[in-house]
Amino acid sequence: MTANVIKEEIDQCYAAGMNDYISKPFDPDLLLSKIAALVLK
């Protein structure tokens, strides 16, 4: 989770090996759905 929402920051997150990305402020339902998707993989 990060407060940065610029495209370069998102690309750096994925390049570092992160599986997904969410920025602040976030929707709690979106966060839970992302967590569920990763757990159920």
N, C-alpha and C positions, 0 to 999 in steps of 0.2 A: 504494500500500500504506500502510496506516495502522494504528495500534494502537487507534484509536477505533472502537467498534462501536455507538454510539448512532445511532438512526434519523435524527436531525437531521444528524449528520456525514455519513452516507451520502447524504442528500438534497443536502447542500451539495456533495459531490463530483460528483454527477450534474449539478447546476445549474451547476457550473464548467466543464462540458464533458467530463468524464471518460467513457470508454466502458464501464468496468466498475469493480468494487470488490472488494478482498480485504483482509481484516484479519489482523493478526498475533495469535497464531501461525497460520501457514497450512500447509496440506497441499501439499507440492511438486507432487503430481499435479494438484491443483486449479489451482494457479498455471500449470502448463504447459498444461492444457486451456484456460484462459482466454486465454493468449497465443496458442495455436494458433487458437482461434476468431476472434480479432481479426485475425490475420495472413491467415487464409484467407477473410476476408470479401470 
